[in-house]
Amino acid sequence: GGNKKNKFKLEINKKIFSEDKSPIDKFCECYTCKNYSRAYLHHLKKAGEDLYANLSTIHNITFALKLTEKIRESIKNGGNSFENLKREWIK
């Protein structure tokens, strides 16, 4: 859902997401992205529902684990692999 421009953050409480039927991240395989839309998460956040924290945590942990896997793989590959990945994520 995020990109370099927004520092990989999605401000789900913004009105633009109130009717967005897409997942947080269309490429993510986590439970949250497979089962819930941005609009539903927007609703949960606005309503102050605890479920929002649970679902967003599932996505955020999955995101961090996948990034960690990519980092490990790039280090194993040697050469400029890690540096290239680093440039992808950090300016």
Secondary structure as GFF3:
##gff-version 3
##sequence-region A 1 91
A	DSSP	three_ten_helix	15	17	.	.	.	ID=ss1
A	DSSP	alpha_helix	31	35	.	.	.	ID=ss2
A	DSSP	alpha_helix	38	47	.	.	.	ID=ss3
A	DSSP	alpha_helix	50	77	.	.	.	ID=ss4
A	DSSP	alpha_helix	81	89	.	.	.	ID=ss5
###
